[in-house]
Amino acid sequence: MLLRSRPSWVACVVVAALGIVFAGSGCEKKATSGGAVASTCDAYCSCMASSCTSYPFAPDCVAACKAGVEGTTVKKWDLSCRAGACGRAQASKAAAENECPVASGQKTCS
């Protein structure tokens, strides 16, 4: 995976979710601050709050994300897929209509 000189948070989320952080990639601080799961869930929830406002997580997105990533929920989350969908949702209203259901887990990641 090639990353730009200033990687987007989506790129860092994907890299951290896979457990791979390349030195000098610009993702080191984002991926390790508070643990990979915590930082990626923070970024994912921030994206959901700004891009997919019709798909809120109540009462706590970060807690729901951590439980999903760690497999303590009924269905384990594919955070890299959800984060990617949320990132794509930022492009336009039409993109949000297609991508937010995937980002929220209401539709299956493919």
Stockholm file with secondary structure:
# STOCKHOLM 1.0

chainA/1-110         MLLRSRPSWVACVVVAALGIVFAGSGCEKKATSGGAVASTCDAYCSCMASSCTSYPFAPDCVAACKAGVEGTTVKKWDLSCRAGACGRAQASKAAAENECPVASGQKTCS
#=GR chainA/1-110 SS CCCCSSCCHHHHHHHHHTTCCCTTSSCHHHHHTTCHHHHHHHHHHHHHHHHCTTSCCSSCHHHHHHHHHHTCSSSCCCHHHHHHHHHHHTTCHHHHHHHHHHHHTSSCCC
#=GC SS_cons         CCCCSSCCHHHHHHHHHTTCCCTTSSCHHHHHTTCHHHHHHHHHHHHHHHHCTTSCCSSCHHHHHHHHHHTCSSSCCCHHHHHHHHHHHTTCHHHHHHHHHHHHTSSCCC
//
